[in-house]
Amino acid sequence: MRLYDLVVVGFVGGLGTTLATPAPHVRVVVLAVLSGLTGCAAALYGADYLTRADDLVDKPHRPIPSGRLSVRTAKRASLVLAGGTLVLDLLVAWRSLVFVVLAAFAYAAYGAGLKSRGLWGDAASGFAGWTCPLLAGACFSAVWPPPALVVAALALGLQGAFSNVLLAIMDVEEDRRAGSRTLPVRRGVQVSVGVLAVLAVAAYGLAALTPRALGRPAPTVFAVLLLGAVTVAGAVVAGAARTRAWRVVAWHLCERVLLPAALWTLADPAVGVLLAVLALLVVGLAPRPMLHGGPAGGAGGRALTEHPPRLSGSDASAVRPGQERSGG
């Protein structure tokens, strides 16, 4: 389970609650965070289950091919967590399900073919993983998300697209072998790095406009955290241009935390800083086999097994003809 993804999505769900209504009840914020966590976990397990055939060939370090997660466990966990999210949202904030469903459709469309549509797929990923959780969280404290929240929602959605493009750059060789026509496969790494820069400028430009859009004063700590996030984002773009080492993604994980933390300070500066510190600790201390190729992986790339593990039963049925070759 990728703790850094869970932390950020839960963070964003709670952020939507705090920005939609002044001084929401702590219980409501906690429930919004919980909804974001369970929904994200369901999506992560579902992705592991649905992409297991491709992962067996091109990404044997991922949970199912590596043997860290069984197919049955991934399927059951995804269904149970999705059901838990559904029940929680129905009981507390049923309108949030509109955005949960939109996220599910965008996520399914990404897996069904938008991934090979270049920037369209990246936009769908950002919308599903960042914009929708913010708007769903807003429904826990407001009837519907206030129109002014669209600026922050777009900023986070663009940051999500930035994240997806960056990961596509890291995965360009694997995606090329798998036939996925992502932006780097279609246009090349250097063009994709240019797109990264444009997405960063747009995302942080909108983030800077969020206090005015919401009619809230911007504390000094907002500017400090936002400047920190911009600095790290610039380092990520520069690093992606020079090398495809996976440490660049580790830098980006910190930037992913700093932007929502900056936005949270618009509701409560002290809480925003505290959550930023806690989230950065989780990101920094969490194991990242997905980024570094498992225990054998290194900072410069992921270790591929010469012969991926043999699967049986429902595992083997996921392998398409021609995919029985090794993952090298």
C-alpha positions in Angstrom: 0.0 0.0 0.0 1.4 3.4 -1.0 1.2 5.4 2.1 2.2 8.6 0.4 -0.8 8.4 -1.9 -3.1 7.7 0.9 -1.8 10.6 3.0 -2.2 13.1 0.2 -5.7 12.0 -0.9 -6.9 12.1 2.8 -5.2 15.5 3.1 -7.1 16.8 0.1 -10.5 15.4 1.3 -10.1 17.2 4.6 -8.9 20.3 2.8 -12.2 20.5 0.8 -14.1 20.4 4.1 -12.1 23.2 5.7 -12.2 25.5 2.6 -15.9 25.0 1.8 -17.2 26.3 5.2 -15.6 28.5 7.9 -14.7 26.6 11.0 -16.3 23.2 10.2 -16.7 20.7 13.1 -13.6 18.5 13.7 -15.8 15.4 13.5 -16.9 16.4 9.9 -13.3 17.0 8.9 -12.2 13.6 10.3 -15.0 11.8 8.4 -14.0 13.5 5.1 -10.4 12.5 5.6 -11.5 8.9 6.4 -13.7 8.9 3.2 -10.7 10.0 1.2 -8.4 7.4 2.7 -10.8 4.5 2.1 -11.7 5.6 -1.4 -8.0 6.0 -2.3 -7.1 2.6 -0.9 -10.0 1.0 -2.9 -8.6 2.6 -6.0 -5.0 1.5 -5.3 -6.0 -2.1 -4.7 -8.3 -2.0 -7.8 -5.5 -0.7 -9.9 -3.2 -3.5 -8.8 -5.9 -6.0 -9.6 -6.8 -4.6 -13.0 -3.3 -4.0 -14.3 -1.8 -7.3 -13.1 -1.4 -8.7 -16.6 0.7 -5.8 -17.9 2.6 -5.6 -14.6 3.6 -9.3 -14.8 5.6 -8.5 -18.0 6.8 -4.9 -17.6 6.7 -4.1 -13.9 7.4 -7.4 -12.0 8.4 -5.3 -8.9 4.8 -4.3 -8.3 2.7 -5.9 -5.5 1.0 -8.8 -7.4 3.8 -10.0 -9.7 6.3 -9.7 -6.9 4.2 -11.9 -4.6 3.7 -9.2 -1.9 -0.1 -9.2 -2.7 -2.4 -11.9 -3.9 -4.9 -11.4 -6.7 -7.7 -12.5 -4.3 -6.6 -10.1 -1.6 -6.4 -7.2 -4.0 -9.9 -7.8 -5.4 -11.5 -8.3 -2.0 -9.8 -5.3 -0.4 -10.9 -3.1 -3.3 -14.5 -4.1 -3.0 -14.6 -3.9 0.8 -13.0 -0.5 0.9 -15.2 0.8 -1.9 -18.3 -0.4 -0.1 -17.1 1.3 3.1 -16.6 4.6 1.3 -20.1 4.3 -0.2 -21.7 3.6 3.2 -19.9 6.4 4.9 -20.7 9.0 2.2 -24.4 7.9 2.1 -24.7 8.3 5.9 -22.8 11.6 6.3 -22.7 13.4 2.9 -24.5 11.7 0.2 -23.9 14.5 -2.3 -20.2 13.7 -2.2 -21.0 10.5 -4.1 -21.5 12.6 -7.2 -17.8 13.4 -7.2 -16.8 9.9 -6.1 -18.7 8.5 -9.2 -17.1 11.1 -11.4 -13.7 10.1 -10.1 -14.5 6.4 -10.7 -15.6 7.1 -14.3 -12.4 9.2 -15.0 -10.2 6.5 -13.4 -11.9 3.8 -15.4 -11.6 5.8 -18.6 -7.9 6.2 -17.9 -7.4 2.5 -17.5 -9.6 1.7 -20.5 -7.7 3.8 -23.0 -7.1 7.5 -22.0 -3.7 6.6 -20.7 -2.7 6.2 -24.4 -4.2 9.6 -25.2 -1.3 11.5 -23.9 -2.2 14.6 -22.0 -5.9 13.7 -21.9 -5.1 10.7 -19.8 -2.9 12.8 -17.5 -5.8 15.3 -17.1 -8.2 12.5 -16.2 -5.8 11.2 -13.6 -5.5 14.6 -12.0 -9.2 15.2 -12.1 -10.0 11.8 -10.5 -7.2 11.8 -7.9 -7.1 15.4 -6.8 -10.0 17.6 -8.0 -12.8 15.1 -7.1 -11.5 14.3 -3.6 -11.4 18.1 -2.8 -15.0 18.6 -4.1 -16.2 15.5 -2.4 -14.7 16.6 0.9 -16.4 20.0 0.5 -19.8 18.2 0.6 -19.1 17.1 4.2 -19.4 20.7 5.4 -21.5 22.4 2.7 -24.5 21.4 0.7 -22.5 21.6 -2.5 -18.9 22.9 -3.1 -19.0 26.7 -3.3 -18.2 28.1 -6.8 -15.1 29.9 -5.4 -13.6 26.5 -4.6 -13.1 25.8 -8.3 -9.8 27.7 -8.3 -8.3 25.5 -5.7 -9.8 22.4 -7.4 -8.2 23.3 -10.7 -4.9 24.0 -9.0 -4.8 20.6 -7.4 -6.1 18.9 -10.6 -3.2 20.4 -12.6 -0.8 19.3 -9.9 -2.2 15.8 -10.3 -1.7 16.0 -14.0 1.9 17.1 -13.4 2.3 14.1 -11.2 1.0 11.7 -13.9 3.2 13.2 -16.6 6.3 12.9 -14.3 5.5 9.2 -13.6 5.0 8.7 -17.4 8.5 10.1 -18.0 9.9 7.7 -15.5 8.0 4.8 -17.1 8.6 5.7 -20.7 10.6 2.6 -21.6 8.1 0.2 -19.9 5.1 2.0 -21.5 6.7 1.9 -24.9 7.2 -1.9 -24.6 3.6 -2.3 -23.4 2.2 -0.2 -26.2 0.9 2.5 -24.0 1.1 5.8 -26.0 1.6 8.2 -23.1 2.8 11.7 -23.6 6.5 10.9 -23.4 6.0 7.9 -25.7 4.1 10.1 -28.2 6.2 13.3 -28.1 9.4 12.4 -26.3 10.8 13.2 -22.9 12.0 16.7 -23.6 8.6 17.8 -24.8 7.0 16.2 -21.8 9.4 18.1 -19.5 8.2 21.3 -21.1 4.6 20.3 -20.4 5.6 19.6 -16.8 6.8 23.2 -16.6 3.6 24.6 -18.0 1.5 22.5 -15.7 3.5 23.7 -12.7 3.2 27.4 -13.6 -0.6 27.0 -14.1 -1.1 25.0 -10.9 0.8 27.4 -8.7 -0.6 30.5 -10.4 -4.1 29.3 -9.6 -3.0 28.4 -6.0 -1.7 31.9 -5.5 -5.1 33.2 -6.6 -7.0 30.9 -4.2 -7.1 33.3 -1.2 -8.7 36.1 -3.3 -11.2 33.7 -4.9 -12.3 32.4 -1.4 -12.2 35.8 0.2 -9.8 34.7 2.9 -6.7 36.5 4.1 -3.4 34.8 3.2 -1.2 34.3 6.2 2.6 34.6 5.9 2.9 30.8 6.3 0.8 30.4 3.2 3.3 32.3 1.2 6.2 30.4 2.8 4.7 26.9 2.1 3.7 27.9 -1.4 7.1 29.2 -2.2 8.6 26.0 -0.8 6.3 24.0 -3.1 7.2 26.1 -6.1 10.9 25.6 -5.4 10.6 21.9 -5.1 8.5 21.7 -8.3 11.2 23.7 -10.1 13.8 21.2 -8.9 11.6 18.3 -10.1 11.2 19.8 -13.6 15.0 20.5 -13.8 15.8 17.0 -12.5 13.4 15.3 -15.0 15.1 17.2 -17.8 18.6 16.0 -16.8 17.9 12.4 -15.7 15.1 10.0 -15.2 16.4 8.9 -11.8 13.6 8.0 -9.4 14.8 10.3 -6.7 13.1 13.1 -8.7 9.8 11.4 -7.9 10.7 11.4 -4.2 11.2 15.1 -4.4 7.8 15.4 -6.0 6.2 13.5 -3.2 7.2 16.4 -0.9 5.8 18.9 -3.3 2.5 17.0 -3.4 2.2 17.6 0.4 3.3 21.2 0.4 0.6 22.6 -1.9 -2.4 21.3 -0.1 -0.7 22.2 3.2 -0.3 25.8 2.0 -4.0 25.9 1.0 -5.0 24.4 4.4 -3.3 27.4 6.2 -6.1 29.6 4.7 -8.4 27.9 7.1 -6.0 27.4 10.1 -2.3 28.3 9.8 -1.2 26.2 12.8 -3.1 23.1 11.7 -1.8 23.5 8.1 1.8 23.5 9.3 1.3 20.6 11.7 -0.3 18.5 9.0 2.5 19.4 6.5 5.1 18.2 9.0 3.2 15.0 9.8 2.6 14.2 6.1 6.2 14.9 5.2 7.3 12.5 7.9 5.0 9.8 6.5 6.3 10.4 3.0 9.9 10.4 4.1 9.7 7.3 6.3 7.3 5.2 4.2 9.0 2.4 2.2 8.8 3.1 -1.5 9.3 -0.2 -3.4 7.0 1.1 -6.1 9.5 3.9 -6.9 12.7 2.1 -6.5 11.9 -1.4 -7.8 11.5 -3.1 -4.4 14.3 -4.1 -2.0 16.8 -4.7 -4.8 16.0 -1.5 -6.6 18.3 1.5 -6.7 17.8 5.3 -7.0 18.6 5.2 -10.6 16.0 2.7 -11.7 14.1 -0.4 -10.8 15.4 -3.9 -10.6 13.7 -6.2 -13.1 13.6 -9.9 -12.3 15.0 -12.2 -15.0 12.1 -14.5 -14.7 8.9 -13.1 -13.1 7.0 -15.3 -10.7 4.8 -18.0 -12.2 1.1 -17.4 -11.5 -1.6 -20.0 -11.1 -5.4 -20.0 -11.0 -7.0 -16.6 -11.3 -3.5 -15.0 -11.5 -2.5 -16.9 -14.6 -5.9 -16.2 -16.3 -5.0 -12.5 -16.3 -2.0 -13.1 -18.7 -2.9 -12.4 -22.3 -1.4 -14.6 -25.1 2.2 -13.6 -25.8 2.8 -12.3 -22.2 4.3 -15.4 -20.9 7.8 -14.0 -21.6 10.1 -12.7 -19.0 9.9 -9.1 -17.8 13.4 -8.1 -19.0 
